[in-house]
Amino acid sequence: MLTAEQRSRTLERFQQHRAAWLTNAPLRALYGQWYRRVAAALPPPELGPWLELGSGPGFAREFIPELLLSDLVVAPWHDREASAEALPAADGDLGALVLFDVLHHVRSPRRFFEEACRALRPGGRVILCEPYISPLSYPVYKLVHEEPVDLFVDPLALDPLTARAMAAAPEKDPFDSNQAIPTVLFGRRRSAFESAFPALEIRGVEYLAGPSYPASGGFSRGPVLPFAAWKVLHAVESRLPPALFRLIGFRMLVVLQRR
């Protein structure tokens, strides 16, 4: 149960991100590209509603108007309040679940995936766009980003958030996180995930976004480069072989399908 202070702080964070979005052209370009990839991975709308969890500032609506937006803390642009660990849906009710920068904030990924198995129709999909911890991104996420990185966790444990995060906020804050969770879960713990959730087929894991991502400055800093220079960097990056992003990527796109 979130406190009034946590709700107020979360809404303030949403507004800060919306303000940063308006002034950061590289960030908008990157997120637009990623949301278009998410849109391309969605199943047919006839399968059932598409629900985004942890919609936060609500950027998805600009790129996928049909997507229902939700969050633990409801803002005016959200359609409903929802928790990833207790989905507001009947069994087999949903066609897709979209989590954009959300899985690494979920206190129990295991509970979320159990709920996804329950709520998705056969053929329905979970689409995740998350931080990726590569050799290049690790020092940036570890030393520069405000969210913790702990690669030595079991993401399928009851609570894989770092001890530091939990010690600082025993009452779960919506922004508590461990950025390494998606990398570990669909990397060295992939076979454990497949054993735990045989109903979810891993349809694809892609690695995206090289140095152009930190050069955008994210939501907490301004762009490192002028937009014209950033576009050159991004154009060069877009011509690199996909396999190279296993080493230099900052993001990952994971598509799961309900069998």
TIMAR-313310 format. One record per residue (C-alpha): residue in one letter; x, y, z. Coordinates in steps of 0.02 Angstrom, whole numbers, plus 50000, padded with zeros to 5 digits. Layout:
N
+---+-------+-------+-------+
! r !    px !    py !    pz !
+---+-------+-------+-------+
! a !     X !     Y !     Z !
...
+---+-------+-------+-------+
END
This chain:
259
+---+-------+-------+-------+
! r !    px !    py !    pz !
+---+-------+-------+-------+
! m ! 50000 ! 50000 ! 50000 !
! l ! 50079 ! 50164 ! 49945 !
! t ! 50080 ! 50310 ! 50064 !
! a ! 50012 ! 50481 ! 50016 !
! e ! 50191 ! 50545 ! 50013 !
! q ! 50244 ! 50408 ! 49891 !
! r ! 50096 ! 50444 ! 49778 !
! s ! 50134 ! 50629 ! 49778 !
! r ! 50318 ! 50599 ! 49742 !
! t ! 50274 ! 50479 ! 49600 !
! l ! 50157 ! 50604 ! 49517 !
! e ! 50291 ! 50737 ! 49532 !
! r ! 50414 ! 50619 ! 49447 !
! f ! 50291 ! 50591 ! 49305 !
! q ! 50278 ! 50778 ! 49278 !
! q ! 50468 ! 50797 ! 49280 !
! h ! 50483 ! 50663 ! 49146 !
! r ! 50348 ! 50746 ! 49040 !
! a ! 50441 ! 50911 ! 49051 !
! a ! 50606 ! 50827 ! 49003 !
! w ! 50520 ! 50743 ! 48856 !
! l ! 50470 ! 50911 ! 48783 !
! t ! 50646 ! 50982 ! 48786 !
! n ! 50749 ! 50830 ! 48737 !
! a ! 50738 ! 50792 ! 48550 !
! p ! 50862 ! 50644 ! 48554 !
! l ! 50761 ! 50562 ! 48692 !
! r ! 50599 ! 50581 ! 48594 !
! a ! 50682 ! 50508 ! 48439 !
! l ! 50746 ! 50355 ! 48532 !
! y ! 50587 ! 50319 ! 48626 !
! g ! 50486 ! 50343 ! 48467 !
! q ! 50595 ! 50213 ! 48381 !
! w ! 50576 ! 50091 ! 48526 !
! y ! 50389 ! 50113 ! 48541 !
! r ! 50371 ! 50080 ! 48355 !
! r ! 50464 ! 49916 ! 48381 !
! v ! 50346 ! 49875 ! 48524 !
! a ! 50197 ! 49915 ! 48412 !
! a ! 50263 ! 49800 ! 48275 !
! a ! 50275 ! 49656 ! 48400 !
! l ! 50095 ! 49671 ! 48463 !
! p ! 49972 ! 49532 ! 48416 !
! p ! 49813 ! 49570 ! 48316 !
! p ! 49693 ! 49681 ! 48414 !
! e ! 49555 ! 49553 ! 48388 !
! l ! 49645 ! 49440 ! 48512 !
! g ! 49602 ! 49555 ! 48657 !
! p ! 49645 ! 49722 ! 48740 !
! w ! 49825 ! 49784 ! 48748 !
! l ! 49871 ! 49846 ! 48921 !
! e ! 50028 ! 49942 ! 48966 !
! l ! 50085 ! 49926 ! 49146 !
! g ! 50182 ! 50065 ! 49231 !
! s ! 50138 ! 50191 ! 49097 !
! g ! 50209 ! 50332 ! 49203 !
! p ! 50217 ! 50492 ! 49099 !
! g ! 50106 ! 50413 ! 48966 !
! f ! 50218 ! 50428 ! 48813 !
! a ! 50149 ! 50267 ! 48737 !
! r ! 49987 ! 50351 ! 48687 !
! e ! 50079 ! 50457 ! 48558 !
! f ! 50139 ! 50301 ! 48469 !
! i ! 50009 ! 50166 ! 48507 !
! p ! 49841 ! 50255 ! 48530 !
! e ! 49748 ! 50091 ! 48557 !
! l ! 49853 ! 50045 ! 48707 !
! l ! 49767 ! 50055 ! 48877 !
! l ! 49878 ! 50148 ! 48999 !
! s ! 49892 ! 50103 ! 49182 !
! d ! 50002 ! 50130 ! 49333 !
! l ! 50011 ! 50098 ! 49520 !
! v ! 49984 ! 50285 ! 49541 !
! v ! 49850 ! 50351 ! 49424 !
! a ! 49875 ! 50514 ! 49331 !
! p ! 49743 ! 50601 ! 49221 !
! w ! 49811 ! 50521 ! 49062 !
! h ! 49797 ! 50342 ! 49128 !
! d ! 49647 ! 50230 ! 49094 !
! r ! 49656 ! 50129 ! 49254 !
! e ! 49755 ! 50087 ! 49411 !
! a ! 49848 ! 49923 ! 49400 !
! s ! 49983 ! 49821 ! 49483 !
! a ! 50095 ! 49703 ! 49384 !
! e ! 50078 ! 49578 ! 49526 !
! a ! 49887 ! 49581 ! 49530 !
! l ! 49823 ! 49617 ! 49355 !
! p ! 49649 ! 49694 ! 49341 !
! a ! 49592 ! 49564 ! 49214 !
! a ! 49495 ! 49402 ! 49211 !
! d ! 49577 ! 49240 ! 49157 !
! g ! 49619 ! 49243 ! 48971 !
! d ! 49553 ! 49420 ! 48953 !
! l ! 49703 ! 49512 ! 48877 !
! g ! 49787 ! 49510 ! 48709 !
! a ! 49949 ! 49593 ! 48762 !
! l ! 50044 ! 49664 ! 48909 !
! v ! 50172 ! 49800 ! 48875 !
! l ! 50305 ! 49846 ! 49004 !
! f ! 50420 ! 49988 ! 48956 !
! d ! 50555 ! 50017 ! 49087 !
! v ! 50445 ! 49927 ! 49213 !
! l ! 50503 ! 49747 ! 49242 !
! h ! 50659 ! 49803 ! 49333 !
! h ! 50547 ! 49899 ! 49455 !
! v ! 50429 ! 49752 ! 49492 !
! r ! 50457 ! 49684 ! 49666 !
! s ! 50419 ! 49505 ! 49615 !
! p ! 50443 ! 49468 ! 49429 !
! r ! 50389 ! 49289 ! 49467 !
! r ! 50218 ! 49350 ! 49524 !
! f ! 50203 ! 49460 ! 49370 !
! f ! 50238 ! 49316 ! 49250 !
! e ! 50116 ! 49204 ! 49345 !
! e ! 49985 ! 49340 ! 49321 !
! a ! 50031 ! 49359 ! 49137 !
! c ! 50005 ! 49172 ! 49109 !
! r ! 49835 ! 49187 ! 49190 !
! a ! 49773 ! 49345 ! 49106 !
! l ! 49836 ! 49322 ! 48928 !
! r ! 49740 ! 49226 ! 48796 !
! p ! 49835 ! 49093 ! 48697 !
! g ! 49934 ! 49190 ! 48568 !
! g ! 49938 ! 49343 ! 48681 !
! r ! 50105 ! 49426 ! 48711 !
! v ! 50212 ! 49509 ! 48843 !
! i ! 50323 ! 49642 ! 48765 !
! l ! 50465 ! 49712 ! 48871 !
! c ! 50579 ! 49858 ! 48831 !
! e ! 50709 ! 49867 ! 48970 !
! p ! 50886 ! 49919 ! 49016 !
! y ! 51020 ! 49798 ! 48955 !
! i ! 51182 ! 49776 ! 49050 !
! s ! 51319 ! 49752 ! 48919 !
! p ! 51507 ! 49774 ! 48939 !
! l ! 51489 ! 49953 ! 48879 !
! s ! 51329 ! 49999 ! 48972 !
! y ! 51379 ! 49923 ! 49139 !
! p ! 51494 ! 50064 ! 49199 !
! v ! 51370 ! 50196 ! 49139 !
! y ! 51221 ! 50117 ! 49227 !
! k ! 51325 ! 50075 ! 49380 !
! l ! 51415 ! 50240 ! 49404 !
! v ! 51307 ! 50373 ! 49320 !
! h ! 51126 ! 50314 ! 49328 !
! e ! 51035 ! 50339 ! 49492 !
! e ! 50956 ! 50165 ! 49492 !
! p ! 51057 ! 50019 ! 49564 !
! v ! 51132 ! 49876 ! 49464 !
! d ! 51151 ! 49707 ! 49549 !
! l ! 51196 ! 49563 ! 49431 !
! f ! 51206 ! 49437 ! 49573 !
! v ! 51021 ! 49412 ! 49602 !
! d ! 50893 ! 49278 ! 49565 !
! p ! 50756 ! 49374 ! 49472 !
! l ! 50633 ! 49234 ! 49510 !
! a ! 50658 ! 49249 ! 49698 !
! l ! 50517 ! 49328 ! 49795 !
! d ! 50604 ! 49497 ! 49800 !
! p ! 50759 ! 49522 ! 49691 !
! l ! 50779 ! 49707 ! 49724 !
! t ! 50947 ! 49751 ! 49796 !
! a ! 50972 ! 49753 ! 49984 !
! r ! 51026 ! 49934 ! 49973 !
! a ! 50863 ! 49986 ! 49891 !
! m ! 50759 ! 49893 ! 50018 !
! a ! 50858 ! 49960 ! 50166 !
! a ! 50829 ! 50136 ! 50103 !
! a ! 50643 ! 50110 ! 50074 !
! p ! 50568 ! 49963 ! 50172 !
! e ! 50397 ! 50019 ! 50110 !
! k ! 50408 ! 49979 ! 49924 !
! d ! 50423 ! 50138 ! 49823 !
! p ! 50365 ! 50129 ! 49641 !
! f ! 50538 ! 50183 ! 49584 !
! d ! 50638 ! 50053 ! 49684 !
! s ! 50731 ! 49949 ! 49555 !
! n ! 50872 ! 49838 ! 49500 !
! q ! 50917 ! 49878 ! 49320 !
! a ! 51003 ! 49708 ! 49299 !
! i ! 50846 ! 49602 ! 49320 !
! p ! 50798 ! 49589 ! 49133 !
! t ! 50979 ! 49554 ! 49081 !
! v ! 50998 ! 49415 ! 49209 !
! l ! 50826 ! 49342 ! 49180 !
! f ! 50842 ! 49326 ! 48991 !
! g ! 51030 ! 49294 ! 48994 !
! r ! 51110 ! 49169 ! 49112 !
! r ! 50943 ! 49132 ! 49199 !
! r ! 50848 ! 49104 ! 49037 !
! s ! 50834 ! 48916 ! 49060 !
! a ! 50767 ! 48942 ! 49236 !
! f ! 50636 ! 49061 ! 49166 !
! e ! 50584 ! 48936 ! 49032 !
! s ! 50570 ! 48798 ! 49163 !
! a ! 50467 ! 48907 ! 49279 !
! f ! 50351 ! 48971 ! 49143 !
! p ! 50329 ! 48840 ! 49007 !
! a ! 50170 ! 48928 ! 48952 !
! l ! 50272 ! 49078 ! 48894 !
! e ! 50375 ! 49054 ! 48737 !
! i ! 50522 ! 49172 ! 48714 !
! r ! 50494 ! 49233 ! 48537 !
! g ! 50639 ! 49353 ! 48531 !
! v ! 50772 ! 49449 ! 48628 !
! e ! 50849 ! 49598 ! 48538 !
! y ! 50987 ! 49712 ! 48598 !
! l ! 50971 ! 49896 ! 48551 !
! a ! 51040 ! 50070 ! 48574 !
! g ! 51226 ! 50100 ! 48586 !
! p ! 51311 ! 50262 ! 48640 !
! s ! 51172 ! 50368 ! 48566 !
! y ! 51067 ! 50325 ! 48719 !
! p ! 51182 ! 50396 ! 48854 !
! a ! 51220 ! 50540 ! 48735 !
! s ! 51035 ! 50586 ! 48743 !
! g ! 51056 ! 50626 ! 48928 !
! g ! 50902 ! 50525 ! 48977 !
! f ! 50768 ! 50605 ! 49084 !
! s ! 50882 ! 50672 ! 49219 !
! r ! 51011 ! 50764 ! 49113 !
! g ! 51010 ! 50865 ! 48954 !
! p ! 51081 ! 50797 ! 48790 !
! v ! 51269 ! 50780 ! 48787 !
! l ! 51279 ! 50832 ! 48603 !
! p ! 51188 ! 50959 ! 48495 !
! f ! 51044 ! 50874 ! 48405 !
! a ! 51131 ! 50883 ! 48234 !
! a ! 51286 ! 50796 ! 48304 !
! w ! 51179 ! 50671 ! 48398 !
! k ! 51088 ! 50626 ! 48237 !
! v ! 51254 ! 50587 ! 48153 !
! l ! 51303 ! 50473 ! 48298 !
! h ! 51134 ! 50387 ! 48292 !
! a ! 51145 ! 50364 ! 48103 !
! v ! 51317 ! 50284 ! 48117 !
! e ! 51254 ! 50173 ! 48257 !
! s ! 51104 ! 50116 ! 48153 !
! r ! 51223 ! 50044 ! 48023 !
! l ! 51317 ! 49933 ! 48147 !
! p ! 51286 ! 49745 ! 48140 !
! p ! 51151 ! 49689 ! 48264 !
! a ! 51268 ! 49562 ! 48344 !
! l ! 51380 ! 49703 ! 48404 !
! f ! 51244 ! 49767 ! 48520 !
! r ! 51272 ! 49617 ! 48633 !
! l ! 51431 ! 49712 ! 48680 !
! i ! 51380 ! 49895 ! 48665 !
! g ! 51191 ! 49895 ! 48690 !
! f ! 51099 ! 49992 ! 48824 !
! r ! 50924 ! 49922 ! 48794 !
! m ! 50839 ! 49756 ! 48761 !
! l ! 50673 ! 49710 ! 48681 !
! v ! 50597 ! 49545 ! 48736 !
! v ! 50442 ! 49466 ! 48660 !
! l ! 50353 ! 49322 ! 48749 !
! q ! 50201 ! 49231 ! 48683 !
! r ! 50069 ! 49134 ! 48781 !
! r ! 50062 ! 48956 ! 48717 !
+---+-------+-------+-------+
END
